[in-house]
């Protein structure tokens, strides 16, 4: 019987019908191509046992002069740096009260909402949480209870005063450990954080130790009040207000974790303001919390998109494990005309200027100009005055578009994307310092972080295309273009970000698919071999290897190091690839496949007996739409496990064309496909 080698065209092609892609790969997940052959991607494991709050939107790795390897992490709630398996909170402080401006009051519990707060006292309560049993005294009548699950009273029996009343089941009882804080015009929102100091005991269980710490604000009923949850139940002695020395330090308010589109009622995120506060007329679509950051020497400068600019001084901290918080750039000594709001911040590696994009003007502080670019004097954090003749500070304004979306630095220039154009900013030296030139008009960027510079070639994802720039703007041919943009959740496009994996010559865009509100999918471009692949991995931030040994991705309150294992943090990493139909017969004839000789390696597997599934699908008819699935027109299918010592697999399949699918879903398996061979002969029409 004749043997036929199965040579597939490298790369996945989805934007034509399966039959048009005969001899190629039509679908897959979590595979990449190397030297033209598909292989399973590397897995990941937790980089740190510590967690962070919020969704990471930007990360940066660097090393201090003390050889400390740091990783800064900006989330929608906090700003941290990571060092030696711990996250250190350096979130800036928004405001600090005068002593005594913030006061406390106990919130006494109610039962079923039918009893006034003053009529209820909780006994047998300690700081460990909800008691397993105890009593509630309502006026002169006592209710005993047993078996609390969460905050639901499973059984409640009246009758402590010589009476026996009815048993009440599934009665909701709220045993509150909340404290009401009063502070006029506090400016805080729900989920923000505040740190108290100098507070005195309320007189009972709510001691000074309980109060003087950081708390999350759980609810904001008015502009002058909010609630915190202490986890400690007050008693009848807690009648104080914290004293005249209480100081509240408010961290910057968290930002939205998702983009919200719309106008009028429903625009913006739920709970963004106090009850009864006016709603915005409209809510921008790209309003989620994004960060930009860069190094100024060993120090850090960071910016909230359309928000404040902050600075962290390594030498201001007593030690790397006892850091000072970031401070506003404008609060530094000798600050002169520093911008206070911007879309992005950057330090020019070439000229050592700090550049603020889409910022407020020197003579219009606090009024943001979305097309304005300002730069500090060379080597200066604080001198931004272009009016002075002794500095190299200045400003430029882009003339096309309505706002700056993102800037990315290359060796020779800084590329600035607006919503309508691409402009190059170049360092000229005195007296003009910087000049600019428009490179392209009509190009777009799907999200602020969807662009990346790799080896001085800039790649980005636009609203309907992928592009590269190496001196000329060029669209990148993408055979999965329709698949990706049809799959993309357009309303969350601002979450799309580009990531580099230089070891495999890949630039990857992570994006939210379907109705997902968070990144759960990716598409990868191998720029060395000009090949595309895709898969289902959710990441919200990424840095390539460099300061750290492996690429690091962020998701679900953990950081993960990639390409270091074969699995998905201890679980099996499923990967598959499936070919388009391959003609194995001509005209009306059928073909009969009797065996397949798999050519596959498991060199880096850690499993004792690594196995993949080979599936051969025979079809009697061809055709179908671009969205055709692998199950259409299948007449016969055979799936068999293939191990590292499998030389051949015997089959009995008959049809006009075939598909080949390779899949793995077991722990410790890594594989790379070569050139399989099939044993095929012409068969009759019946």
C-alpha positions as CSV (number, residue, x, y, z in Angstrom):
1,X,0.0,0.0,0.0
2,X,1.3,3.5,-0.8
3,X,2.4,5.8,2.0
4,X,1.7,9.5,1.8
5,X,3.4,12.1,4.0
6,X,1.1,14.8,5.5
7,X,2.8,18.1,4.9
8,X,0.7,21.0,6.3
9,X,1.1,24.6,5.5
10,X,2.3,26.4,8.7
11,X,0.0,28.7,10.6
12,X,-3.7,28.7,11.3
13,X,-6.0,30.1,8.6
14,X,-9.6,30.9,9.6
15,X,-10.8,33.6,7.2
16,X,-11.5,31.3,4.3
17,X,-13.6,28.1,4.0
18,X,-12.0,25.0,5.4
19,X,-11.9,23.5,1.9
20,X,-10.1,26.6,0.5
21,X,-7.4,26.0,3.1
22,X,-6.8,22.4,2.1
23,X,-3.4,21.3,3.2
24,X,-3.3,23.8,6.0
25,X,-4.3,24.2,9.7
26,X,-7.8,25.4,10.2
27,X,-8.3,25.7,13.9
28,X,-6.5,25.2,17.2
29,X,-5.9,26.5,20.7
30,X,-2.8,26.9,22.9
31,X,-0.4,25.9,20.1
32,X,2.5,27.8,18.5
33,X,4.6,27.2,15.4
34,X,8.3,26.8,15.4
35,X,10.2,26.2,12.2
36,X,6.8,25.7,10.6
37,X,5.7,22.9,12.9
38,X,3.0,23.1,15.6
39,X,3.7,22.5,19.2
40,X,2.0,23.0,22.5
41,X,2.7,26.3,24.2
42,X,4.5,26.3,27.6
43,X,2.5,26.4,30.7
44,X,2.6,28.5,33.8
45,X,2.7,28.5,37.6
46,X,2.2,31.0,40.3
47,X,5.1,33.5,40.5
48,X,4.2,34.6,44.0
49,X,2.2,33.2,46.9
50,X,1.1,36.7,47.7
51,X,-2.0,38.3,46.1
52,X,-3.0,41.9,45.1
53,X,-6.2,43.7,45.0
54,X,-7.9,44.6,41.7
55,X,-7.1,43.9,38.0
56,X,-3.6,44.6,36.8
57,X,-3.5,47.0,33.9
58,X,0.2,47.7,33.7
59,X,3.5,46.2,35.0
60,X,7.2,47.3,34.8
61,X,10.3,45.4,36.0
62,X,13.5,47.1,37.0
63,X,16.5,46.8,39.3
64,X,17.6,49.4,41.8
65,X,21.1,50.6,42.6
66,X,21.0,48.2,45.5
67,X,20.5,45.3,43.1
68,X,16.9,44.8,44.2
69,X,14.7,43.3,41.5
70,X,11.3,45.1,41.6
71,X,8.1,44.7,39.7
72,X,5.7,47.6,39.8
73,X,2.0,46.7,39.4
74,X,-0.8,49.1,38.8
75,X,-4.4,47.9,39.3
76,X,-7.8,49.5,39.2
77,X,-7.7,49.7,43.0
78,X,-4.1,49.9,44.2
79,X,-0.5,50.5,43.1
80,X,2.2,48.1,44.4
81,X,5.7,46.9,43.8
82,X,6.6,43.3,44.1
83,X,9.8,42.3,45.9
84,X,10.9,38.9,47.2
85,X,7.5,37.1,47.2
86,X,5.5,40.1,48.6
87,X,3.5,43.0,47.3
88,X,4.2,46.4,49.0
89,X,1.4,49.0,48.8
90,X,2.6,52.4,47.7
91,X,-0.8,53.7,46.5
92,X,-0.7,57.5,46.7
93,X,-2.7,59.4,49.4
94,X,-5.4,61.6,48.0
95,X,-6.0,63.7,51.1
96,X,-5.4,63.7,54.9
97,X,-7.8,65.2,57.4
98,X,-6.9,67.4,60.3
99,X,-7.0,65.8,63.7
100,X,-10.5,65.1,64.9
101,X,-12.3,65.7,61.5
102,X,-13.2,62.1,61.2
103,X,-15.3,60.5,64.0
104,X,-16.8,57.1,64.6
105,X,-20.1,55.7,65.8
106,X,-21.2,52.1,66.4
107,X,-23.8,50.6,64.2
108,X,-26.1,48.3,66.3
109,X,-27.8,45.4,64.6
110,X,-31.4,44.9,63.7
111,X,-33.4,41.7,63.3
112,X,-35.8,41.5,60.2
113,X,-35.7,45.3,60.0
114,X,-38.5,45.5,62.6
115,X,-36.5,46.6,65.7
116,X,-34.9,50.0,66.3
117,X,-31.2,50.0,66.7
118,X,-31.3,51.2,70.3
119,X,-33.4,48.2,71.3
120,X,-30.9,45.6,70.4
121,X,-27.9,44.3,72.3
122,X,-25.7,41.4,71.2
123,X,-24.1,39.2,73.8
124,X,-21.5,36.4,73.7
125,X,-19.6,38.2,70.9
126,X,-15.9,38.3,70.4
127,X,-13.4,39.6,67.8
128,X,-13.2,36.2,66.0
129,X,-16.3,36.7,64.0
130,X,-19.9,35.5,64.2
131,X,-20.6,33.5,67.3
132,X,-21.9,30.0,67.0
133,X,-24.6,30.5,69.6
134,X,-25.7,33.3,71.9
135,X,-28.6,35.6,72.6
136,X,-30.2,38.8,71.5
137,X,-32.1,40.9,74.0
138,X,-35.1,42.8,72.6
139,X,-36.4,45.1,75.3
140,X,-37.1,42.7,78.1
141,X,-37.5,39.6,76.0
142,X,-34.6,37.4,75.0
143,X,-34.1,35.4,71.8
144,X,-31.6,32.6,71.8
145,X,-30.1,31.3,68.6
146,X,-28.0,28.4,67.4
147,X,-26.1,27.5,64.2
148,X,-25.3,30.7,62.3
149,X,-24.2,30.1,58.7
150,X,-22.8,33.4,57.3
151,X,-25.4,35.9,58.4
152,X,-28.5,33.7,58.3
153,X,-30.0,32.7,61.6
154,X,-30.8,29.0,61.1
155,X,-32.9,28.6,64.3
156,X,-34.3,31.2,66.7
157,X,-36.3,30.3,69.8
158,X,-38.1,33.0,72.0
159,X,-38.8,32.5,75.6
160,X,-35.9,33.3,78.0
161,X,-38.2,35.1,80.5
162,X,-40.2,32.1,81.6
163,X,-42.1,31.9,78.4
164,X,-41.9,29.6,75.4
165,X,-42.8,31.1,72.1
166,X,-42.8,30.0,68.5
167,X,-39.7,28.8,66.7
168,X,-38.6,31.0,63.8
169,X,-36.6,29.3,61.0
170,X,-34.5,30.9,58.2
171,X,-34.9,34.3,59.8
172,X,-32.4,36.8,58.5
173,X,-30.4,38.4,61.3
174,X,-27.7,40.9,60.6
175,X,-25.0,41.0,63.3
176,X,-23.1,44.1,62.2
177,X,-19.5,44.8,62.9
178,X,-19.7,48.0,60.8
179,X,-18.7,51.4,62.0
180,X,-20.1,54.6,60.6
181,X,-17.5,57.3,59.9
182,X,-18.4,60.9,59.7
183,X,-16.1,63.3,57.8
184,X,-17.5,66.3,56.0
185,X,-16.8,66.2,52.2
186,X,-14.6,63.2,52.5
187,X,-14.6,62.6,48.7
188,X,-14.4,58.8,49.0
189,X,-16.3,56.2,47.0
190,X,-17.1,52.6,47.8
191,X,-14.2,50.2,47.6
192,X,-11.7,53.0,48.3
193,X,-9.2,52.6,51.2
194,X,-8.6,54.8,54.2
195,X,-6.0,54.5,57.0
196,X,-6.8,55.9,60.5
197,X,-4.2,56.9,63.1
198,X,-4.5,58.6,66.5
199,X,-8.0,57.2,67.2
200,X,-8.9,56.3,70.8
201,X,-11.1,53.3,71.9
202,X,-14.8,53.7,71.6
203,X,-15.0,52.3,75.1
204,X,-15.6,48.5,74.6
205,X,-14.7,46.0,72.0
206,X,-13.8,48.7,69.4
207,X,-10.4,49.5,70.8
208,X,-7.7,51.9,69.4
209,X,-5.9,48.8,68.0
210,X,-9.0,47.9,66.1
211,X,-9.5,51.4,64.6
212,X,-5.9,52.5,63.8
213,X,-5.3,50.5,60.6
214,X,-6.3,50.5,56.9
215,X,-9.9,49.8,56.0
216,X,-11.8,49.4,52.8
217,X,-14.9,51.7,52.6
218,X,-17.9,49.4,52.1
219,X,-20.7,51.9,51.6
220,X,-21.1,55.6,51.1
221,X,-24.5,56.9,52.1
222,X,-23.7,60.6,51.8
223,X,-20.9,63.0,51.1
224,X,-20.2,63.2,54.8
225,X,-20.5,59.6,55.9
226,X,-19.3,56.2,55.0
227,X,-19.1,52.7,56.5
228,X,-16.1,50.5,57.3
229,X,-16.2,46.8,58.4
230,X,-14.0,46.1,61.4
231,X,-14.8,42.4,61.9
232,X,-15.3,43.1,65.6
233,X,-18.7,43.3,67.2
234,X,-19.4,46.4,69.4
235,X,-20.9,46.1,72.8
236,X,-22.9,48.4,75.0
237,X,-19.7,50.2,76.2
238,X,-18.8,51.4,72.7
239,X,-20.2,54.8,72.9
240,X,-17.2,57.0,72.1
241,X,-16.3,58.7,68.8
242,X,-12.6,58.1,68.5
243,X,-11.4,61.3,70.1
244,X,-10.0,64.6,68.9
245,X,-6.7,63.1,67.6
246,X,-8.2,60.9,64.9
247,X,-6.6,61.4,61.4
248,X,-7.9,59.8,58.2
249,X,-5.6,59.4,55.2
250,X,-7.5,58.7,52.1
251,X,-5.9,56.8,49.2
252,X,-6.7,57.7,45.7
253,X,-10.1,56.4,44.7
254,X,-10.2,53.2,42.7
255,X,-11.1,53.3,39.1
256,X,-13.6,51.3,37.1
257,X,-12.7,47.7,36.2
258,X,-14.7,47.7,33.0
259,X,-15.5,50.2,30.3
260,X,-19.1,51.3,30.4
261,X,-20.8,52.8,27.4
262,X,-24.0,54.8,27.4
263,X,-25.7,58.1,28.1
264,X,-28.1,59.3,30.8
265,X,-29.5,56.8,33.3
266,X,-27.2,53.7,33.5
267,X,-24.1,55.5,32.1
268,X,-21.1,54.7,34.2
269,X,-20.5,52.1,36.8
270,X,-23.0,51.3,39.6
271,X,-22.1,52.9,42.9
272,X,-19.8,55.5,41.3
273,X,-21.4,58.2,43.4
274,X,-23.5,58.7,46.5
275,X,-27.2,57.9,46.5
276,X,-29.1,60.8,45.1
277,X,-26.1,62.3,43.3
278,X,-26.5,63.5,39.8
279,X,-25.7,61.1,37.0
280,X,-23.3,62.1,34.2
281,X,-25.0,63.0,30.9
282,X,-22.7,60.6,29.2
283,X,-20.0,58.1,30.1
284,X,-17.0,57.5,27.9
285,X,-16.4,54.0,26.7
286,X,-12.7,53.8,27.7
287,X,-13.0,54.9,31.3
288,X,-11.5,52.0,33.1
289,X,-8.5,52.5,35.3
290,X,-5.3,52.4,33.2
291,X,-1.7,53.2,34.3
292,X,1.4,54.2,32.5
293,X,4.8,54.1,34.3
294,X,8.5,54.6,33.7
295,X,11.8,54.7,35.5
296,X,13.6,57.9,36.4
297,X,16.9,56.3,37.4
298,X,16.0,53.8,40.1
299,X,12.9,55.7,41.0
300,X,9.5,55.4,39.5
301,X,7.1,57.9,37.9
302,X,3.5,56.8,37.2
303,X,0.3,58.3,35.8
304,X,-3.3,57.3,35.9
305,X,-4.8,57.7,32.5
306,X,-6.7,61.0,32.6
307,X,-5.6,61.4,36.2
308,X,-2.8,62.4,38.4
309,X,1.0,62.0,38.0
310,X,2.9,60.4,40.9
311,X,6.5,59.8,41.9
312,X,8.2,57.1,44.1
313,X,11.7,57.8,45.5
314,X,13.5,54.6,46.4
315,X,16.0,56.5,48.6
316,X,13.1,58.0,50.6
317,X,12.2,54.6,52.1
318,X,13.9,53.3,55.1
319,X,14.2,49.9,53.5
320,X,12.7,48.1,50.5
321,X,10.3,46.3,52.8
322,X,9.2,49.5,54.6
323,X,8.4,51.8,51.6
324,X,7.1,55.3,51.6
325,X,4.0,55.8,49.4
326,X,4.0,57.6,46.1
327,X,3.5,61.3,46.1
328,X,2.1,63.7,43.6
329,X,4.8,65.0,41.2
330,X,3.6,68.6,41.8
331,X,4.2,68.2,45.6
332,X,8.0,67.7,45.2
333,X,10.3,70.5,46.4
334,X,11.0,73.2,43.8
335,X,8.2,71.9,41.6
336,X,7.7,74.5,38.8
337,X,4.7,74.3,36.4
338,X,4.5,70.5,36.7
339,X,1.5,68.9,34.9
340,X,-1.1,67.6,37.3
341,X,-3.2,65.5,34.9
342,X,-2.2,63.4,31.8
343,X,-3.1,60.4,29.7
344,X,0.4,59.0,29.8
345,X,3.9,59.6,31.2
346,X,7.2,58.6,29.7
347,X,11.0,59.2,30.3
348,X,12.9,59.6,27.1
349,X,15.8,57.1,27.2
350,X,17.7,59.2,24.6
351,X,17.4,62.7,26.0
352,X,16.4,62.1,29.7
353,X,13.3,64.4,29.4
354,X,10.1,63.4,31.1
355,X,7.1,63.7,28.7
356,X,3.5,64.0,29.6
357,X,0.9,63.3,26.9
358,X,-2.6,64.7,26.8
359,X,-1.9,66.9,29.9
360,X,-2.8,70.3,31.3
361,X,-1.0,73.4,30.1
362,X,1.6,75.5,32.0
363,X,-0.8,78.4,32.2
364,X,-4.0,76.3,32.5
365,X,-3.3,74.0,35.4
366,X,-5.9,71.3,35.9
367,X,-7.4,71.9,32.5
368,X,-6.6,68.8,30.4
369,X,-5.7,69.2,26.7
370,X,-6.0,65.8,25.1
371,X,-3.6,66.6,22.3
372,X,-1.0,68.5,24.3
373,X,2.5,67.1,24.9
374,X,4.7,68.7,27.5
375,X,8.3,67.8,28.5
376,X,10.4,68.7,31.5
377,X,13.8,70.3,31.4
378,X,16.5,67.7,30.7
379,X,17.3,65.5,33.7
380,X,14.7,67.3,35.8
381,X,11.7,65.9,37.6
382,X,10.3,69.2,38.7
383,X,11.1,72.0,36.2
384,X,8.5,72.1,33.5
385,X,8.3,75.8,32.8
386,X,8.7,76.5,29.1
387,X,8.6,80.2,29.9
388,X,12.0,80.1,31.5
389,X,15.1,80.7,29.3
390,X,17.3,78.5,31.4
391,X,15.5,75.2,30.9
392,X,14.9,72.9,27.9
393,X,11.3,72.4,29.0
394,X,8.6,72.9,26.4
395,X,5.5,71.7,24.7
396,X,4.1,70.5,21.4
397,X,0.5,70.0,20.2
398,X,-0.6,67.4,17.7
399,X,-2.9,68.8,15.1
400,X,-4.8,65.8,14.0
401,X,-7.4,63.7,15.9
402,X,-9.2,64.5,19.0
403,X,-7.1,62.9,21.7
404,X,-3.8,61.1,22.2
405,X,-4.3,57.4,22.7
406,X,-0.8,56.1,23.4
407,X,2.9,56.8,22.8
408,X,5.6,54.2,22.4
409,X,9.4,54.8,22.3
410,X,11.8,53.4,19.8
411,X,15.6,54.0,19.6
412,X,15.3,57.1,17.4
413,X,11.9,58.5,18.1
414,X,8.7,58.4,20.0
415,X,5.6,57.4,18.1
416,X,2.4,59.0,19.2
417,X,-1.0,57.6,18.3
418,X,-4.1,59.8,18.3
419,X,-7.5,58.5,17.4
420,X,-6.8,59.5,13.8
421,X,-3.1,59.6,13.1
422,X,0.4,58.5,13.9
423,X,3.1,61.2,14.6
424,X,6.8,60.8,15.3
425,X,8.4,63.0,18.0
426,X,12.2,63.3,17.6
427,X,14.8,64.8,19.9
428,X,16.5,67.7,18.1
429,X,18.5,69.3,20.9
430,X,18.6,73.1,21.7
431,X,16.9,75.4,21.0
432,X,13.8,73.4,19.9
433,X,14.5,70.3,21.9
434,X,11.8,68.2,20.2
435,X,10.2,68.3,16.8
436,X,7.3,66.3,15.3
437,X,6.3,64.8,11.9
438,X,3.0,63.1,11.0
439,X,3.7,59.6,9.6
440,X,0.2,58.4,8.8
441,X,-3.3,59.6,8.8
442,X,-6.3,57.3,9.2
443,X,-4.6,54.7,11.4
444,X,-6.2,53.7,14.6
445,X,-5.4,51.9,17.9
446,X,-8.0,49.6,19.4
447,X,-6.9,50.4,23.0
448,X,-4.1,52.4,24.7
449,X,-2.1,49.3,25.5
450,X,-2.5,47.5,22.2
451,X,0.9,48.6,20.8
452,X,4.4,47.4,21.6
453,X,7.9,48.0,20.4
454,X,10.0,44.8,19.8
455,X,13.5,45.2,18.4
456,X,12.7,48.7,17.1
457,X,9.6,47.4,15.1
458,X,6.3,48.6,16.5
459,X,3.3,46.3,16.3
460,X,-0.3,47.3,17.0
461,X,-3.9,46.2,16.9
462,X,-6.1,48.7,15.2
463,X,-9.9,48.7,15.1
464,X,-10.0,46.3,12.1
465,X,-6.4,45.4,11.3
466,X,-3.0,44.6,12.6
467,X,0.0,46.9,11.7
468,X,3.7,47.1,11.9
469,X,6.1,50.1,11.7
470,X,9.8,49.7,10.8
471,X,10.1,53.1,9.1
472,X,7.0,52.6,7.1
473,X,3.4,51.8,8.3
474,X,2.5,48.4,6.9
475,X,-0.7,46.3,7.5
476,X,0.2,42.8,8.6
477,X,-1.5,40.0,6.7
478,X,-3.6,38.1,9.2
479,X,-5.4,34.9,8.2
480,X,-7.4,34.9,11.5
481,X,-8.5,38.6,11.2
482,X,-12.2,38.0,10.9
483,X,-12.1,35.3,13.6
484,X,-10.5,37.7,16.1
485,X,-12.6,40.8,15.4
486,X,-15.8,38.8,15.3
487,X,-14.8,37.2,18.6
488,X,-13.8,40.4,20.3
489,X,-16.1,42.1,22.8
490,X,-16.0,45.6,21.2
491,X,-17.3,47.4,24.3
492,X,-14.2,46.2,26.4
493,X,-11.7,47.0,23.7
494,X,-9.7,49.3,26.0
495,X,-8.6,46.2,27.9
496,X,-6.7,44.8,24.8
497,X,-3.0,44.8,25.4
498,X,0.1,43.7,23.5
499,X,2.7,41.4,25.0
500,X,6.1,40.2,23.9
501,X,7.6,36.7,24.2
502,X,10.9,37.2,22.6
503,X,12.2,33.7,23.1
504,X,9.6,32.5,20.5
505,X,9.5,35.6,18.4
506,X,5.9,36.3,19.4
507,X,3.8,39.4,19.9
508,X,0.5,38.5,21.5
509,X,-2.7,40.5,22.0
510,X,-4.9,39.5,24.9
511,X,-8.5,40.4,24.5
512,X,-12.0,39.8,26.0
513,X,-14.1,37.6,23.7
514,X,-17.8,37.3,23.2
515,X,-19.7,38.8,26.1
516,X,-16.7,38.4,28.5
517,X,-15.9,41.5,30.6
518,X,-12.3,40.5,31.0
519,X,-9.5,39.3,28.8
520,X,-9.9,35.5,28.3
521,X,-8.4,35.0,24.8
522,X,-5.3,35.8,22.8
523,X,-4.0,35.9,19.3
524,X,-0.3,35.6,18.6
525,X,1.9,36.6,15.7
526,X,5.2,35.0,15.1
527,X,7.0,37.9,13.4
528,X,10.0,35.7,12.4
529,X,8.0,33.2,10.4
530,X,5.0,35.4,9.7
531,X,2.5,32.9,11.3
532,X,-0.6,33.3,13.4
533,X,-2.2,31.2,16.2
534,X,-4.7,31.8,18.9
535,X,-6.0,30.3,22.2
536,X,-8.0,30.8,25.4
537,X,-5.8,32.3,28.2
538,X,-6.9,35.2,30.3
539,X,-4.2,37.8,31.2
540,X,-4.6,41.5,32.2
541,X,-0.9,42.4,32.3
542,X,2.4,41.0,31.0
543,X,6.2,41.6,31.0
544,X,8.7,39.6,29.0
545,X,11.7,38.0,30.6
546,X,14.5,40.3,31.4
547,X,14.9,41.4,35.1
548,X,13.1,38.1,35.9
549,X,13.9,34.7,34.5
550,X,10.6,34.0,32.7
551,X,7.7,36.0,31.2
552,X,5.2,37.1,33.9
553,X,1.5,37.4,33.3
554,X,-1.2,38.8,35.7
555,X,-4.7,37.3,36.3
556,X,-7.1,36.7,39.1
557,X,-5.1,38.4,41.9
558,X,-2.0,36.4,41.2
559,X,1.1,36.8,39.0
560,X,2.2,33.7,36.9
561,X,5.5,32.9,35.3
562,X,5.2,31.4,31.9
563,X,7.1,28.9,29.8
564,X,8.4,27.2,32.9
565,X,6.1,24.1,33.1
566,X,3.8,22.1,30.8
567,X,0.7,22.7,32.9
568,X,-1.7,25.5,33.8
569,X,-0.7,26.1,37.5
570,X,-1.1,22.5,38.4
571,X,-4.0,21.7,36.1
572,X,-3.8,20.1,32.7
573,X,-3.3,22.7,29.9
574,X,-5.5,21.6,27.0
575,X,-4.0,22.2,23.5
576,X,-5.2,21.0,20.1
577,X,-4.7,21.7,16.4
578,X,-6.9,20.5,13.6
579,X,-6.2,20.6,9.8
580,X,-8.4,21.7,7.0
581,X,-9.8,18.9,4.8
582,X,-7.2,17.1,2.7
583,X,-8.2,15.4,-0.5
584,X,-7.3,11.7,-0.5
585,X,-9.2,10.7,-3.6
586,X,-10.1,12.1,-7.0
587,X,-13.5,12.5,-8.7
588,X,-16.2,10.2,-7.5
589,X,-13.8,7.7,-6.0
590,X,-13.3,7.0,-2.3
591,X,-10.1,6.2,-0.5
592,X,-9.4,3.8,2.3
593,X,-7.0,4.6,5.1
594,X,-5.6,1.6,7.0
595,X,-3.0,3.1,9.2
596,X,-1.2,6.2,10.3
597,X,2.5,6.6,11.3
598,X,2.6,9.5,13.8
599,X,5.6,11.7,13.9
600,X,5.6,13.5,17.2
601,X,8.0,14.2,20.0
602,X,7.5,14.5,23.7
603,X,11.0,15.7,24.6
604,X,10.2,18.2,27.4
605,X,7.3,16.3,28.9
606,X,7.4,15.6,32.6
607,X,4.6,12.9,32.6
608,X,5.8,9.3,32.9
609,X,3.9,8.3,29.8
610,X,3.0,11.4,27.8
611,X,0.1,10.8,25.5
612,X,-1.8,12.8,22.8
613,X,-4.9,11.9,20.9
614,X,-4.7,11.5,17.1
615,X,-8.1,11.8,15.5
616,X,-8.7,11.1,11.8
617,X,-12.0,12.4,10.4
618,X,-13.1,11.1,7.0
619,X,-15.6,13.2,5.0
620,X,-17.7,12.1,2.0
621,X,-18.6,15.7,0.9
622,X,-16.8,19.0,0.9
623,X,-17.9,22.6,1.2
624,X,-19.3,24.7,3.9
625,X,-19.1,28.3,5.1
626,X,-16.2,30.2,6.7
627,X,-17.8,29.3,10.0
628,X,-17.8,25.6,9.2
629,X,-17.0,23.4,12.1
630,X,-15.0,20.2,12.2
631,X,-18.1,18.2,12.8
632,X,-19.8,18.9,9.5
633,X,-20.0,16.3,6.8
634,X,-18.0,13.8,8.9
635,X,-18.8,10.3,8.0
636,X,-16.2,8.3,9.9
637,X,-14.0,9.2,12.8
638,X,-11.2,7.3,14.7
639,X,-9.4,8.6,17.8
640,X,-6.5,6.8,19.2
641,X,-3.9,7.6,21.9
642,X,-0.4,8.1,20.7
643,X,2.6,7.7,23.1
644,X,6.3,8.3,22.6
645,X,6.9,4.7,21.5
646,X,3.9,4.4,19.2
647,X,5.2,3.5,15.7
648,X,2.0,3.1,13.9
649,X,-1.8,3.0,14.4
650,X,-4.2,0.8,12.5
651,X,-7.4,2.3,11.2
652,X,-10.3,1.4,8.9
653,X,-11.7,4.7,7.5
654,X,-13.2,5.5,4.1
655,X,-14.0,8.8,2.4
656,X,-13.0,11.4,-0.1
657,X,-11.2,13.7,2.3
658,X,-9.7,13.7,5.7
659,X,-8.9,16.0,8.7
660,X,-6.3,15.3,11.3
661,X,-6.6,16.5,14.9
662,X,-3.9,16.3,17.6
663,X,-5.0,17.1,21.1
664,X,-3.6,16.8,24.7
665,X,-5.4,17.3,28.0
666,X,-3.2,15.5,30.6
667,X,-0.7,16.8,33.1
668,X,2.9,17.0,32.2
669,X,2.5,16.6,28.5
670,X,4.5,18.6,26.0
671,X,4.5,17.7,22.3
672,X,5.7,18.8,18.9
673,X,4.3,17.5,15.7
674,X,6.5,16.5,12.8
675,X,5.3,15.0,9.5
676,X,2.9,12.1,10.0
677,X,2.4,9.5,7.2
678,X,-0.8,7.7,6.2
679,X,-1.3,4.4,4.4
680,X,-4.0,5.1,1.8
681,X,-5.3,3.3,-1.2
682,X,-8.1,4.0,-3.7
683,X,-11.4,2.4,-2.9
684,X,-14.6,1.9,-4.8
685,X,-17.5,4.3,-5.1
686,X,-19.7,2.2,-2.8
